[in-house]
Structure formats: structure tokens, C-alpha cells
């Protein structure tokens, strides 16, 4: 069974139609030839955009010369209400300072210390499952629980979880990956009017984060703060300047931790469960391997789950939570014989790269065993970047690759998972790749 994939755009499209299609869903707005093209150029009266699938160009932009291709300001407008000046949207010296303070909190030894909180969140997720479930919401709950336990040392309460889920769902559903400001030089008031609900939702999310951060600063002043990620980051100093994050700066960083660790993890886990439900033979193998976790696992136990890890990686290949990244060229470039001027938008698409017909065998098939072949390992080196690559690789990549396989294994060990009758879910891209109508599965306890 080939997993669902959105239909591609048929025929040419005017600039106005492009805007309308992109606001609805950027995945189905693009033509099918992008799954085999090395490069594509988009022209508007206001700027040029180049989608790059050539692995050599991707390496140039992300790894070899990242300073010449900073993050584009065209996407910052849509994310600023929630993320402010977080590490996800900044560039240059400010970004380097932020990474110097943040990165030590996510080193391997630190992840071992917070693993019990991850496991506790997984156990709570298993306890909540059973019967027919909308898994995007369930995995949002689970991922949010992981974030609250590892960041703030508190399990997420049901009332708080409902409020947070509602606000993040509202933010994601009302905020397209591209807004009009990314395509047209519109008056500043116009996109803001279009995003009134989004900005209000972002303000409520940030108010919650600000309250939690203020409480933690007070606890640190009393010497009563738990040793979790937020405490470590608030206490950390820039090794070059000795500066710390202010509480206001910390709100920006926690916002991206929550968005990256909650929305992206929820997306990946929901699609992984759907793939197991529709591939029962793989599911049974995963359930058998999950017994290796035992009753009180540690990080080393997760490392023994080779198949589960491959299932999670295959899910990230087929349904990368962040489907596209946009950089901006700072200097004249030549890309595959084309002259690229400064200011051009360079689009890197994990969605297309992970399904590229020239780089992967059976690119649309779900095949976790592919990760054990030499050919697929070569493809992965060239064309697999769910967490980006180079200096701007996601800080939480190692965190996600422990959290995802752990929770997936715990659920598969406890339940037999089956699809619910009805049409298959259709992937759409807002801030992450989700189903247009949700994903409903049935969970039956194993004997």
C-alpha cells in the first residue's frame, strides 16, 4: 500500500493563483515535475525564487557557505507573532550567541538525565489511549507532555493541555507556510488583518510561556528550581561574553522549543502510527522489538530498537514535519548554469528531496527496511534532512530521535493499531505537515 500523498498542481498558474494555492496548501500547489527536477525557477514581478533539489546545491547553501545564505526575512513576518527573535528566525551574530547558550543543554549527557521525564510522558500517553482515537490530537497531547516535563519538570494538566492544544492548533491552522507578504510587497496593514486570529492565538501562547518563565526565574532566585532544561538555559552564560538570556529573551526561545518539540513531534508520531496501522506486518515486528525496552528503560535501551528507529526515520522521510525551508542569496551565484542575483529566495524542500525520483528507489513507498541497504544509506547522505543540516541543524534533533522511537515503541507494545473505515488522510502543510481532516485509528490492547 502506497501511503497518501497530495495531488500535484496541473497546468500553469498565474501569480494570483499561486498565492491562493500556496495559502491553501503549499504541497499541492506545486507541479509533479518537482519530484524529479534538480532545480526550478519561479518568477514574479518582485523577486526570483529557486527550488533546489540538487544535493550539491543543498550542501552549498546549508553546509559549505551558510553565511552567504541566511534565513529569509519573507517567512519571518508570519512567525514573528509567536517566535519573536527566537533562534529559529535570527541570523548572524545574534543567532550565534543564541546557539552558544542553548546548545550545551541538549548535549548527550543532558539527554540521558531528562530521559526519565520522556518515559513518564510516554507512559501517560499509553494510559490515555484506547478505542477509536484522533491521533493528531493524542500525539499533540503526548508531545506537549514531553515538552512540559523536560522543560519545566511538570506534567501537563488536562485543562492546561486543552487550552495549549487549542491555541497551537488555531495558530497552525490559520497561519499558512507562506503569507501574502512572502510573495507581494503588500502594505503592512494587509497581512496583519489577514492574521488577526493568528496573532491573538500567538499572544495567548506567549502569555502562558511568560508566566511559566517568570515563575522559574523566581524559583531560581530562591534556590528552589528543578534541574531541567529551562533552568539550565536560564543559568547558562555565553562562553564568549558571559551574557545570559533575559526572561523576555527566554520567552522567545521557549516558544520555538515548544513549537519545534510539540508540533513537529506530534506530526511525526501521528503519521508513524498511521503507517503502522496500514502496514500490520511491520507493526507486529515493531511490537516484538519493543519488548527490548523492558519495564524501566534507559537511553541505551532505545538505542537497541533498530527497526523502530528505521520506522521513525522512514516516517520523517515520507512526512517531514517542516516541508520547506527558505534561504536568501546574499551575493551573485551560478546554480546549474543559471545566474542567481542577490536577494533571490532559495527554497530547500525536504518534502520533494525525500521523495525525489532520481535519488530514492520507490520514493513514495513505506519501506523501513530500506535504511539497511547501502543504496538507501547513500541516498540518506545526499537527500535526507528532516532537521536541516550544517551549522543550523535543529538543536533538538537528538532529542527527537530519542523521543519519537521511544513513544512509538511503547504504544506499539501496548496496542494493536488499525485504521478506521473512511478515506485516507490527505497531507497538507501549514507550519507542519498534518492531515487535512485528522487521522483516526483504533487502538486495541494487546493480550
C-alpha positions in Angstrom: 0.0 0.0 0.0 1.4 3.4 -1.0 0.9 6.0 1.7 -1.2 9.0 0.8 0.4 11.9 -1.0 -1.3 15.2 -2.1 -2.2 15.6 -5.8 0.1 17.9 -7.6 -1.0 21.0 -9.4 -2.0 20.5 -13.0 -1.1 23.1 -15.6 0.4 26.6 -15.4 -0.7 29.1 -12.7 -0.8 32.9 -12.7 0.8 34.8 -9.8 -2.7 35.3 -8.2 -3.5 31.6 -8.5 -0.1 30.8 -7.0 -0.8 33.0 -4.0 -4.2 31.4 -3.5 -2.9 27.9 -3.9 0.1 28.5 -1.5 -2.2 29.9 1.2 -4.4 26.8 1.0 -1.6 24.2 0.9 2.0 24.6 -0.5 2.4 20.8 -1.2 -0.5 20.5 -3.7 0.3 24.0 -5.1 3.4 22.6 -6.8 3.6 20.7 -10.1 4.6 17.0 -10.2 7.9 17.6 -12.1 9.5 18.9 -8.9 9.8 15.3 -7.7 12.3 14.7 -10.5 13.8 18.2 -11.2 17.2 19.2 -9.9 16.2 22.9 -9.8 13.1 25.0 -10.6 12.8 28.8 -11.0 9.8 30.9 -10.1 9.5 34.4 -11.4 7.3 37.2 -10.1 7.4 40.9 -10.8 9.1 41.4 -7.4 11.6 38.6 -6.9 13.0 35.3 -8.1 12.7 32.1 -6.2 14.7 28.9 -6.9 13.8 25.5 -5.5 16.9 23.4 -5.3 16.8 19.6 -5.2 20.4 19.1 -6.4 22.3 17.7 -3.4 25.4 19.7 -4.4 23.4 22.9 -4.2 21.8 21.9 -0.9 25.2 21.3 0.6 26.4 24.7 -0.7 23.5 26.5 1.0 23.3 24.6 4.3 26.8 23.3 4.9 29.6 24.9 2.8 28.5 28.6 2.8 25.6 29.1 5.2 26.6 32.7 6.0 26.0 33.6 2.3 22.5 32.1 2.5 20.8 33.4 5.7 17.2 32.7 6.6 14.9 34.7 4.5 13.0 37.6 6.1 10.0 36.8 3.9 8.9 34.0 6.3 9.7 35.9 9.5 6.6 38.1 9.2 4.3 35.1 9.6 6.3 33.6 12.5 7.2 36.7 14.5 3.9 37.0 16.5 4.7 33.7 18.1 8.5 33.3 18.0 9.7 36.9 18.3 13.5 36.8 18.0 14.0 33.1 18.7 16.9 31.1 17.4 14.7 29.8 14.6 14.4 33.1 12.8 17.5 35.0 13.6 20.7 35.3 11.6 24.3 36.4 12.1 25.8 37.4 15.4 22.5 37.2 17.3 21.9 33.6 16.1 25.4 32.5 17.0 25.1 34.0 20.5 21.8 32.2 21.0 23.2 28.8 19.9 26.2 29.2 22.2 23.9 29.5 25.2 21.3 26.9 24.1 23.4 24.0 22.6 25.0 22.7 25.8 21.6 22.0 27.3 20.9 19.4 24.5 24.2 17.5 24.7 24.1 13.7 25.0 24.8 13.6 28.8 22.0 16.1 29.4 19.6 14.0 27.3 20.3 10.9 29.5 19.4 12.9 32.5 16.0 14.0 31.2 15.1 10.6 29.7 13.0 9.5 32.7 10.7 12.5 32.1 10.3 11.4 28.4 9.5 7.9 29.5 6.9 9.1 32.1 5.2 11.2 29.3 5.2 8.1 27.1 3.6 6.0 29.8 1.0 8.7 30.4 0.2 8.7 26.6 -0.2 4.9 26.6 -2.6 5.2 29.6 -4.8 7.7 27.7 -5.1 5.6 24.5 -7.8 3.0 23.7 -10.7 2.6 21.3 -11.1 5.0 18.3 -8.7 7.9 18.6 -7.9 11.1 16.6 -4.2 10.6 16.8 -3.0 14.0 15.8 -4.7 15.4 18.9 -3.5 12.5 21.0 0.1 12.9 19.9 -0.1 16.6 20.4 -1.0 15.9 24.0 1.8 13.4 24.3 4.4 15.7 22.7 3.3 18.6 24.8 3.6 16.5 27.9 7.2 15.6 26.9 8.0 19.3 26.5 6.5 20.4 29.8 8.1 17.6 31.7 11.6 18.1 30.2 11.5 21.9 30.0 9.6 22.8 33.2 9.5 19.5 35.2 5.7 19.5 35.3 3.3 17.0 33.8 0.8 18.7 31.6 -2.6 19.1 33.3 -5.7 18.2 31.2 -7.2 21.7 31.5 -3.9 23.4 30.6 -3.3 20.9 27.8 -6.7 21.6 26.3 -6.0 25.3 26.2 -2.5 24.9 24.8 -3.6 22.4 22.2 -6.5 24.7 21.1 -4.2 27.7 20.8 -1.5 25.9 18.9 -4.0 24.2 16.6 -5.6 27.6 16.0 -2.2 29.1 15.3 -1.1 26.4 12.9 -4.4 26.2 11.0 -4.7 29.9 10.5 -1.0 30.5 9.6 0.0 29.3 6.1 3.6 28.4 5.4 3.7 31.5 3.1 1.6 34.6 3.6 1.0 37.4 1.1 4.0 39.4 2.3 6.2 36.5 1.1 5.0 36.9 -2.5 3.9 40.5 -2.9 5.1 43.9 -1.5 1.7 44.5 0.2 1.0 47.3 2.7 2.0 46.2 6.2 -1.6 46.5 7.4 -2.9 43.9 4.9 -1.2 40.7 6.1 -1.8 41.7 9.7 -5.5 42.0 9.1 -5.4 38.6 7.5 -3.7 37.1 10.5 -5.8 38.7 13.3 -6.8 35.3 14.8 -3.3 34.0 14.4 -1.7 37.0 16.3 -4.3 36.7 19.0 -3.6 33.0 19.4 0.2 33.7 19.5 -0.3 36.3 22.2 -2.1 33.9 24.4 0.5 31.2 23.9 3.3 33.7 24.7 1.5 34.9 27.8 1.4 31.3 29.1 5.1 30.9 28.4 5.9 34.2 30.1 4.1 33.2 33.2 6.0 29.9 33.4 9.3 31.6 32.8 8.7 34.3 35.4 7.8 31.6 38.0 11.1 29.7 37.1 13.2 32.9 37.5 11.6 33.4 40.9 12.3 29.8 41.9 15.9 30.2 40.8 16.3 33.3 43.0 15.0 31.2 46.0 17.3 28.3 45.1 14.3 26.1 44.6 14.4 25.5 40.9 14.5 21.9 39.5 17.5 21.0 37.3 15.6 20.8 34.0 16.2 22.3 30.5 14.7 25.8 31.3 16.8 26.1 34.5 19.9 25.1 32.6 19.3 27.5 29.8 18.4 30.4 32.0 21.5 29.8 34.1 23.8 29.3 31.1 26.2 32.0 30.0 27.5 32.8 26.6 31.1 31.5 26.8 32.4 34.5 24.8 30.6 37.4 26.5 29.3 36.0 29.8 25.8 37.1 29.0 22.7 35.2 29.9 19.2 35.3 28.4 16.9 37.8 29.9 13.4 36.5 30.8 12.0 38.3 27.8 14.5 36.5 25.5 13.7 33.2 27.2 10.1 33.5 26.2 11.2 33.6 22.5 13.4 30.6 22.9 10.8 28.5 24.9 8.2 29.4 22.1 10.4 27.7 19.5 11.2 24.8 21.8 7.5 24.3 22.2 6.7 24.7 18.5 9.6 22.5 17.4 9.2 19.9 20.1 5.4 19.8 20.2 4.1 20.5 16.7 6.8 18.7 14.8 6.9 15.6 17.1 3.2 15.4 17.1 3.2 15.4 13.3 5.8 12.7 13.0 4.3 10.4 15.7 0.8 10.7 14.2 2.0 9.7 10.7 4.2 6.9 12.1 1.2 5.4 13.9 -0.9 5.7 10.7 1.9 3.9 8.7 2.0 1.1 11.3 -1.8 0.8 11.2 -1.8 0.4 7.4 1.2 -2.0 7.4 0.3 -4.6 10.0 3.3 -6.8 9.2 5.7 -4.0 10.1 3.6 -3.2 13.2 4.0 -6.8 14.5 7.7 -6.6 14.1 7.9 -3.3 15.9 5.7 -4.6 18.7 8.1 -7.6 19.1 11.2 -5.5 19.1 9.6 -3.0 21.6 9.8 -5.8 24.3 13.5 -4.9 24.4 12.6 -1.7 26.3 11.7 -3.6 29.5 9.9 -2.0 32.3 12.4 0.6 33.3 14.3 1.5 30.1 17.2 4.0 29.7 18.6 5.8 26.7 20.7 2.7 25.9 17.5 0.6 25.5 16.2 3.0 22.9 19.4 2.5 21.0 18.7 -1.2 20.7 15.4 -0.5 18.8 16.9 -0.6 15.3 13.6 -1.3 13.4 11.6 1.2 15.4 14.2 3.8 14.7 14.1 2.9 11.0 10.3 3.2 11.0 10.6 6.6 12.6 13.2 7.7 10.0 11.1 6.4 7.2 8.2 8.4 8.6 10.3 11.5 8.6 11.3 10.8 5.0 7.7 10.5 3.8 6.2 13.2 6.0 8.9 15.6 7.1 7.2 17.9 9.7 8.8 21.0 8.2 8.4 20.5 4.5 10.2 23.5 3.2 13.0 25.9 4.2 13.7 29.3 2.7 17.1 31.0 2.5 18.2 34.2 0.7 21.2 34.7 -1.5 23.5 37.4 -0.4 25.8 37.5 -3.4 25.7 36.7 -7.1 25.6 32.9 -7.6 25.6 30.5 -10.5 23.4 27.5 -9.9 23.2 24.8 -12.6 24.1 27.4 -15.2 21.6 30.0 -14.1 22.6 33.4 -12.7 21.1 33.9 -9.3 21.1 37.5 -8.1 21.4 38.8 -4.5 18.1 38.8 -2.8 16.8 35.7 -4.6 14.9 33.2 -2.5 16.5 29.8 -2.3 13.9 27.1 -1.4 15.1 23.8 0.0 12.3 21.3 0.2 12.7 18.2 2.4 9.2 17.1 1.0 10.5 16.9 -2.6 14.0 15.9 -1.8 12.8 12.9 0.4 10.6 11.7 -2.5 12.9 12.6 -5.4 12.6 10.0 -8.1 16.3 10.2 -9.1 17.5 9.8 -5.5 15.4 7.1 -4.0 14.2 3.7 -5.1 10.4 3.6 -4.8 10.3 7.0 -3.3 6.6 7.0 -2.3 6.6 3.6 -0.7 6.8 3.0 3.0 9.8 0.7 3.5 11.6 0.9 6.8 14.0 -1.9 5.7 15.4 0.4 3.0 17.6 2.0 5.7 19.7 -1.1 6.0 20.7 -1.1 2.3 23.9 0.6 1.1 21.9 2.3 -1.7 19.5 3.9 0.7 22.2 4.9 3.1 23.8 6.7 0.2 20.5 8.4 -0.6 20.2 9.4 3.0 23.5 11.1 3.0 22.5 13.1 -0.1 18.8 13.6 0.3 17.6 13.3 3.9 17.3 16.4 6.0 14.3 16.4 8.3 16.2 18.5 10.8 18.0 20.7 8.2 21.8 20.3 8.0 25.1 22.2 8.7 25.5 24.8 11.4 21.8 25.4 11.6 20.8 21.8 12.1 18.0 21.6 14.6 19.2 21.8 18.2 16.7 19.2 19.2 17.5 16.6 16.6 19.0 14.1 19.1 16.1 14.8 21.5 13.6 14.0 18.7 15.3 10.8 17.7 15.0 9.5 21.3 11.5 10.8 22.0 10.0 9.5 18.7 11.2 5.9 18.7 10.6 5.6 22.5 6.9 6.7 22.4 6.3 4.7 19.2 7.7 1.6 20.7 5.7 2.0 23.9 2.4 2.4 22.0 3.0 -0.5 19.6 3.9 -2.8 22.5 0.7 -1.9 24.3 -1.8 -1.8 21.4 -2.7 -3.3 18.1 -3.4 -0.4 15.8 -5.9 -0.4 13.0 -7.2 2.2 10.5 -10.8 3.4 10.8 -13.1 3.0 7.8 -13.1 6.1 5.6 -10.9 7.9 3.1 -7.2 8.1 3.8 -5.8 11.2 5.4 -4.5 13.8 2.9 -1.3 15.6 3.9 -1.3 19.4 3.9 1.4 21.8 5.0 0.7 24.7 7.4 3.5 25.1 9.9 4.0 21.4 9.9 2.7 18.5 7.7 -0.7 17.4 9.1 -3.8 15.7 7.7 -6.4 17.9 6.2 -9.1 16.1 8.2 -7.2 14.5 11.0 -6.1 10.8 11.4 -8.5 8.4 13.1 -7.2 5.0 14.3 -8.4 2.2 16.6 -6.3 1.0 19.5 -6.9 -2.4 20.9 -4.9 -3.5 24.0 -2.6 -6.5 23.3 -3.2 -9.5 25.4 
